[in-house]
């Protein structure tokens, strides 16, 4: 007889856990269902099984390790598309599991019912791992191209505390909001990019078609170039001769910067520069704060203690300068300092956000306070994205207007010069 650890919901919806014997996993599953329990997880064990939170703590230590296998083949998809596929599967899972169906059965149904090819392949891979005894979080961890490490370990926390459905809902909301911000960024850059493209096309048309005709006309009639026409001619000559050199120099500089950024010192320095960049620096700053704050609130509300929450969140911060500040703050929290005091001392969050966290810690409602702070970061990020869009759009329009006005002035003044000569 094999021994299985299980978590299951009884008829009242309460999550219970325990152990059950059976010759195989399927038989143990049927015995639980016969007892009126809806299995959430069922895993074969040998000897004494550690507690779920102990297993989570052990897995946190190996967060940077490589997954053992990858069964889906999403190599033809981009990172954003793979993340969208993972989110789509999680949304369908939430719909089924939130209605009372066990997570394992929900994944099995998805593997049979999904019609989109890659979503079906992902659900099939998850179900294969679950049928072999893996937890849902473990199955997700084996699909890192679709689910980030933070997602799989938050799901692990939900399974450990018996609150998987609320955790899945928070993860889906966070990922949807993250994708919405990315779409707003791309949409906000579309109009300025179009304006700049049109302006460059007008310049190329003038330099290659109109300017040679004006110059030939003035040479035949003996007219003199006006200052605006001369400026355009000299500028076009400079671009024609020096343009390729400038492009090659920029490409080489970009490649060199990218190679340097791959080193630890280069990554730290460039991340520090990014935070100090006008306009863009605050966008990168609030983007990282939004993601880390959302993860902290999710983990705290799922029952994970502060130490493990901060340890997991640290690895998800993209900017190394901010990660270093967070790491220092985490060490001070482990030494007895409050989270708000540690964040204030290391300048990780704005003062107003730290004040809100202070109130949350004093009232014992830190998770809710972090939620409020995260909403503030999202609003600030949206506002700064809008300001950046306005500035770039205005600059692009001004650039296009100046070019077109200079071209028109050059043509008109050249025509007047020819008329006076005649």
C-alpha positions as CSV (number, residue, x, y, z in Angstrom):
1,X,0.0,0.0,0.0
2,X,1.2,3.5,-0.9
3,X,0.7,6.5,1.4
4,X,-0.7,9.7,0.0
5,X,-0.9,13.2,1.5
6,X,-4.1,15.0,0.5
7,X,-5.8,18.4,0.7
8,X,-9.5,18.3,-0.1
9,X,-12.7,20.3,0.4
10,X,-15.5,18.8,2.4
11,X,-19.2,19.3,1.7
12,X,-19.2,22.6,3.6
13,X,-16.3,23.9,1.4
14,X,-13.8,23.7,4.3
15,X,-10.3,22.6,3.2
16,X,-9.0,19.6,5.2
17,X,-5.8,17.7,5.0
18,X,-4.5,14.3,5.9
19,X,-3.1,11.0,4.7
20,X,-4.8,8.1,3.0
21,X,-3.6,4.6,1.9
22,X,-4.2,3.0,-1.4
23,X,-2.6,0.7,-4.0
24,X,-2.4,3.6,-6.5
25,X,-3.2,7.3,-6.8
26,X,-6.5,6.7,-8.6
27,X,-7.8,4.4,-5.9
28,X,-7.0,6.9,-3.2
29,X,-8.7,9.6,-5.2
30,X,-11.9,7.5,-5.4
31,X,-11.8,6.8,-1.7
32,X,-11.7,10.5,-0.9
33,X,-14.6,11.2,-3.2
34,X,-16.5,8.4,-1.6
35,X,-16.0,10.0,1.7
36,X,-17.6,13.2,0.4
37,X,-14.3,15.1,-0.2
38,X,-13.2,17.0,-3.3
39,X,-9.5,16.5,-3.7
40,X,-7.4,19.6,-4.2
41,X,-3.9,17.9,-4.1
42,X,-3.0,14.3,-3.8
43,X,0.7,13.3,-3.6
44,X,2.4,10.0,-2.8
45,X,4.8,10.3,0.2
46,X,7.2,8.0,2.0
47,X,7.7,8.3,5.7
48,X,6.7,11.5,7.5
49,X,5.6,14.4,5.2
50,X,6.8,17.9,5.9
51,X,4.2,20.6,6.3
52,X,3.2,22.6,3.1
53,X,4.8,25.8,4.4
54,X,8.0,23.9,5.1
55,X,8.0,22.6,1.5
56,X,7.5,26.1,0.3
57,X,10.4,27.4,2.4
58,X,12.6,24.7,0.9
59,X,11.6,25.5,-2.6
60,X,12.2,29.2,-2.0
61,X,15.9,28.4,-1.4
62,X,16.1,26.9,-4.9
63,X,14.1,29.5,-6.8
64,X,17.0,30.3,-9.1
65,X,17.4,26.6,-10.0
66,X,16.6,25.3,-13.5
67,X,13.3,23.4,-14.0
68,X,13.8,19.7,-14.6
69,X,11.7,19.5,-17.7
70,X,9.8,21.4,-20.2
71,X,7.1,19.5,-22.1
72,X,5.5,22.3,-24.2
73,X,7.3,23.7,-27.2
74,X,6.6,27.4,-27.4
75,X,9.9,28.3,-29.1
76,X,8.2,29.9,-32.0
77,X,6.3,32.4,-29.7
78,X,7.6,35.6,-28.2
79,X,7.8,36.3,-24.5
80,X,4.7,38.5,-24.4
81,X,2.7,35.9,-26.4
82,X,3.7,33.1,-24.1
83,X,2.8,35.1,-21.1
84,X,-0.6,35.8,-22.7
85,X,-1.1,32.1,-23.3
86,X,-0.3,31.3,-19.6
87,X,-2.7,34.0,-18.5
88,X,-5.5,32.6,-20.7
89,X,-5.1,29.1,-19.2
90,X,-5.1,30.6,-15.7
91,X,-8.3,32.5,-16.4
92,X,-10.1,29.3,-17.6
93,X,-8.7,27.5,-14.6
94,X,-10.0,30.2,-12.3
95,X,-13.5,29.9,-13.8
96,X,-13.6,26.2,-13.3
97,X,-11.9,26.0,-9.9
98,X,-13.8,29.0,-8.6
99,X,-17.1,27.3,-9.3
100,X,-16.1,24.4,-6.9
101,X,-14.3,22.0,-9.3
102,X,-11.0,20.6,-7.9
103,X,-7.9,22.1,-9.5
104,X,-6.8,18.8,-10.9
105,X,-10.1,18.1,-12.6
106,X,-10.2,21.7,-13.9
107,X,-6.8,21.2,-15.6
108,X,-8.0,17.8,-17.0
109,X,-11.1,19.4,-18.5
110,X,-9.0,22.2,-20.0
111,X,-6.7,19.8,-21.6
112,X,-9.7,18.2,-23.4
113,X,-11.8,21.3,-24.1
114,X,-9.4,24.1,-25.1
115,X,-9.3,24.6,-28.8
116,X,-6.3,27.0,-29.2
117,X,-3.3,24.9,-30.0
118,X,-0.7,26.2,-27.6
119,X,-3.2,26.6,-24.8
120,X,-4.3,23.0,-25.2
121,X,-0.6,21.9,-25.3
122,X,0.1,23.8,-22.1
123,X,-3.0,22.4,-20.3
124,X,-2.1,18.9,-21.4
125,X,1.5,19.3,-20.0
126,X,0.1,20.5,-16.7
127,X,-2.4,17.6,-16.5
128,X,0.3,15.1,-17.2
129,X,2.4,16.4,-14.3
130,X,-0.6,16.5,-12.0
131,X,-1.5,12.9,-12.9
132,X,2.0,11.9,-11.9
133,X,1.6,13.4,-8.4
134,X,2.9,16.9,-8.9
135,X,1.2,19.9,-7.3
136,X,-0.3,22.6,-9.5
137,X,2.6,24.9,-8.5
138,X,5.1,22.3,-9.3
139,X,3.6,21.7,-12.7
140,X,3.6,25.4,-13.4
141,X,7.2,25.7,-12.3
142,X,8.1,23.2,-15.1
143,X,6.7,25.7,-17.6
144,X,8.8,28.8,-16.9
145,X,8.2,30.2,-20.4
146,X,4.5,30.5,-19.6
147,X,4.6,31.1,-15.8
148,X,7.2,33.2,-14.0
149,X,8.7,32.0,-10.8
150,X,6.7,34.4,-8.8
151,X,3.5,33.0,-10.2
152,X,4.3,29.4,-9.4
153,X,5.4,30.2,-5.9
154,X,2.3,32.3,-5.1
155,X,0.2,29.3,-6.4
156,X,2.3,27.1,-4.0
157,X,1.3,29.5,-1.2
158,X,-2.3,29.2,-2.2
159,X,-2.2,25.4,-2.2
160,X,-0.4,25.4,1.2
161,X,-3.0,27.6,2.9
162,X,-6.0,26.2,1.1
163,X,-6.9,29.5,-0.5
164,X,-6.1,28.6,-4.1
165,X,-9.1,30.3,-5.8
166,X,-8.6,33.8,-4.2
167,X,-4.9,33.6,-5.0
168,X,-5.5,32.6,-8.6
169,X,-7.9,35.6,-8.9
170,X,-5.3,38.0,-7.6
171,X,-2.7,36.6,-9.9
172,X,-5.0,37.0,-12.9
173,X,-5.9,40.5,-11.9
174,X,-2.3,41.4,-11.6
175,X,-1.2,39.9,-14.9
176,X,-4.1,41.5,-16.7
177,X,-3.3,44.9,-15.3
178,X,0.4,44.4,-16.2
179,X,-0.6,43.6,-19.8
180,X,-2.9,46.6,-19.9
181,X,-0.1,48.9,-18.9
182,X,2.1,47.4,-21.6
183,X,-0.6,47.9,-24.2
184,X,-1.0,51.5,-23.1
185,X,2.7,52.1,-23.5
186,X,2.7,50.7,-27.0
187,X,-0.4,52.5,-28.0
188,X,0.9,55.8,-26.6
189,X,4.0,55.5,-28.7
190,X,2.2,54.7,-31.9
191,X,1.1,58.2,-32.8
192,X,4.5,59.9,-32.2
193,X,6.1,57.1,-34.2
194,X,3.7,57.7,-37.1
195,X,4.4,61.5,-37.0
196,X,8.2,61.0,-37.0
197,X,7.9,58.5,-39.8
198,X,5.9,60.9,-41.9
199,X,8.4,63.7,-41.2
200,X,11.4,61.6,-42.2
201,X,9.6,60.5,-45.4
202,X,9.0,64.1,-46.3
203,X,12.6,65.0,-45.7
204,X,13.8,62.0,-47.8
205,X,11.4,63.0,-50.6
206,X,12.6,66.6,-50.6
207,X,16.3,65.7,-50.5
208,X,16.0,63.1,-53.3
209,X,13.4,64.7,-55.6
210,X,12.6,68.3,-55.0
211,X,15.9,69.7,-53.9
212,X,17.9,68.6,-56.9
213,X,15.3,70.1,-59.2
214,X,15.4,73.4,-57.4
215,X,19.1,73.5,-57.5
216,X,19.2,72.7,-61.2
217,X,16.6,75.4,-61.9
218,X,18.7,78.0,-60.0
219,X,21.9,76.9,-61.8
220,X,20.3,77.2,-65.3
221,X,18.7,80.6,-64.5
222,X,21.8,82.0,-62.7
223,X,19.9,82.6,-59.4
224,X,21.6,82.5,-56.0
225,X,20.7,80.2,-53.2
226,X,18.9,81.7,-50.3
227,X,20.0,81.0,-46.8
228,X,17.2,78.5,-46.2
229,X,17.8,76.6,-49.4
230,X,21.5,76.6,-48.7
231,X,20.9,75.2,-45.2
232,X,18.8,72.4,-46.6
233,X,21.3,71.6,-49.3
234,X,24.2,71.6,-46.9
235,X,22.2,69.5,-44.4
236,X,21.3,67.0,-47.0
237,X,24.9,66.7,-48.2
238,X,26.0,66.2,-44.6
239,X,23.4,63.4,-44.1
240,X,24.3,61.8,-47.4
241,X,28.0,61.6,-46.7
242,X,28.0,61.3,-42.9
243,X,24.7,59.4,-42.4
244,X,26.1,55.9,-43.0
245,X,29.0,56.6,-40.7
246,X,26.7,57.9,-38.0
247,X,24.4,54.8,-38.3
248,X,27.4,52.4,-38.1
249,X,28.8,54.3,-35.1
250,X,25.4,54.1,-33.3
251,X,25.0,50.4,-34.0
252,X,28.5,49.7,-32.7
253,X,27.9,51.8,-29.6
254,X,24.6,49.9,-29.0
255,X,26.3,46.5,-29.4
256,X,29.1,47.6,-27.1
257,X,26.6,48.9,-24.5
258,X,24.6,45.7,-24.7
259,X,27.8,43.5,-24.2
260,X,28.8,45.7,-21.2
261,X,25.3,45.5,-19.7
262,X,25.6,41.7,-19.7
263,X,28.3,41.9,-17.0
264,X,27.4,42.5,-13.4
265,X,29.1,45.8,-13.2
266,X,27.6,47.0,-16.4
267,X,24.1,45.9,-15.5
268,X,24.3,47.7,-12.1
269,X,25.6,50.9,-13.7
270,X,23.1,51.0,-16.5
271,X,20.2,50.2,-14.1
272,X,21.4,53.1,-12.0
273,X,21.5,55.3,-15.1
274,X,18.0,54.2,-16.1
275,X,16.6,55.4,-12.7
276,X,18.2,58.8,-13.2
277,X,17.0,59.2,-16.8
278,X,14.6,62.2,-17.3
279,X,11.0,61.1,-17.9
280,X,11.9,57.4,-18.4
281,X,13.5,56.9,-15.0
282,X,10.3,57.4,-13.0
283,X,8.4,55.1,-15.3
284,X,10.9,52.3,-14.7
285,X,10.9,53.1,-11.0
286,X,7.1,52.9,-10.6
287,X,6.8,49.9,-12.8
288,X,9.1,47.9,-10.5
289,X,7.3,49.2,-7.4
290,X,3.9,48.3,-8.9
291,X,5.0,44.7,-9.6
292,X,6.8,44.2,-6.3
293,X,4.1,45.8,-4.2
294,X,1.4,43.7,-5.8
295,X,3.4,40.5,-5.1
296,X,4.0,41.5,-1.5
297,X,0.3,42.2,-0.9
298,X,-0.7,38.9,-2.5
299,X,1.8,36.8,-0.5
300,X,0.9,38.5,2.8
301,X,-2.8,38.1,2.3
302,X,-2.3,34.4,1.4
303,X,-0.7,33.7,4.8
304,X,3.0,33.7,4.0
305,X,5.1,35.2,6.7
306,X,7.0,38.4,6.1
307,X,10.5,36.8,5.8
308,X,9.5,34.5,3.0
309,X,7.4,37.2,1.3
310,X,10.4,39.6,1.1
311,X,12.8,36.8,0.1
312,X,10.5,35.8,-2.8
313,X,9.8,39.4,-3.9
314,X,13.4,40.4,-4.0
315,X,14.1,38.0,-6.9
316,X,11.3,39.5,-9.0
317,X,12.7,43.1,-9.0
318,X,14.2,43.7,-12.5
319,X,16.3,46.8,-11.7
320,X,19.4,45.8,-9.9
321,X,19.7,49.2,-8.1
322,X,16.2,48.8,-6.7
323,X,16.9,45.1,-5.9
324,X,20.0,46.1,-3.9
325,X,17.9,48.6,-1.9
326,X,15.3,46.0,-1.3
327,X,17.9,43.4,-0.2
328,X,19.3,45.8,2.3
329,X,15.9,46.6,3.6
330,X,15.0,42.9,3.9
331,X,18.2,42.3,6.0
332,X,17.2,45.1,8.3
333,X,13.7,43.7,8.6
334,X,15.2,40.3,9.6
335,X,17.1,42.2,12.3
336,X,13.9,43.6,13.8
337,X,13.2,46.8,11.9
338,X,9.7,47.4,10.6
339,X,9.1,47.2,6.8
340,X,8.1,50.8,6.6
341,X,11.3,52.0,8.5
342,X,13.5,49.8,6.4
343,X,12.0,51.0,3.1
344,X,12.3,54.6,4.3
345,X,15.9,54.2,5.3
346,X,16.9,52.7,2.0
347,X,14.8,55.0,-0.2
348,X,12.9,52.1,-1.8
349,X,9.5,53.7,-1.8
350,X,8.3,57.3,-1.8
351,X,7.6,58.8,1.7
352,X,3.9,59.0,1.2
353,X,3.8,55.2,0.5
354,X,6.0,54.5,3.5
355,X,3.6,56.5,5.7
356,X,0.7,54.3,4.5
357,X,2.7,51.2,5.3
358,X,3.4,52.5,8.7
359,X,-0.3,52.9,9.4
360,X,-0.8,49.4,8.1
361,X,1.8,47.9,10.4
362,X,0.5,49.7,13.4
363,X,-3.0,48.5,12.8
364,X,-2.0,44.9,11.8
365,X,-3.3,45.3,8.3
366,X,-0.1,45.5,6.3
367,X,-1.5,43.5,3.3
368,X,-4.4,45.9,2.7
369,X,-2.1,48.9,3.1
370,X,0.3,47.4,0.5
371,X,-2.7,47.1,-1.8
372,X,-3.5,50.8,-1.4
373,X,0.1,51.7,-2.0
374,X,0.2,49.5,-5.1
375,X,-2.9,51.2,-6.5
376,X,-1.1,54.5,-6.0
377,X,1.9,53.2,-7.9
378,X,-0.3,52.1,-10.8
379,X,-2.0,55.5,-11.0
380,X,1.3,57.3,-10.9
381,X,2.7,55.0,-13.6
382,X,-0.3,55.7,-15.8
383,X,0.0,59.5,-15.2
384,X,3.7,59.5,-16.1
385,X,3.0,57.4,-19.2
386,X,0.4,59.9,-20.3
387,X,2.9,62.8,-19.7
388,X,5.6,61.0,-21.7
389,X,3.1,60.5,-24.5
390,X,2.2,64.2,-24.6
391,X,5.8,65.3,-24.6
392,X,6.9,62.8,-27.3
393,X,3.8,63.7,-29.4
394,X,4.5,67.4,-29.0
395,X,8.2,67.0,-29.9
396,X,7.4,64.9,-32.9
397,X,4.8,67.4,-34.2
398,X,7.3,70.3,-33.6
399,X,10.0,68.4,-35.4
400,X,7.8,67.7,-38.4
401,X,6.5,71.3,-38.5
402,X,10.0,72.8,-38.4
403,X,11.1,70.5,-41.2
404,X,8.1,71.2,-43.4
405,X,8.3,74.9,-42.7
406,X,12.0,75.0,-43.6
407,X,11.3,73.1,-46.8
408,X,8.4,75.4,-47.8
409,X,10.5,78.5,-46.9
410,X,13.4,77.2,-49.0
411,X,11.1,76.6,-52.0
412,X,9.3,79.9,-51.8
413,X,12.4,82.1,-51.3
414,X,14.1,80.3,-54.1
415,X,11.2,81.0,-56.5
416,X,11.2,84.7,-55.4
417,X,15.0,84.8,-56.0
418,X,14.5,83.5,-59.5
419,X,11.7,86.0,-60.2
420,X,13.9,88.9,-59.2
421,X,16.7,87.6,-61.4
422,X,14.4,87.4,-64.4
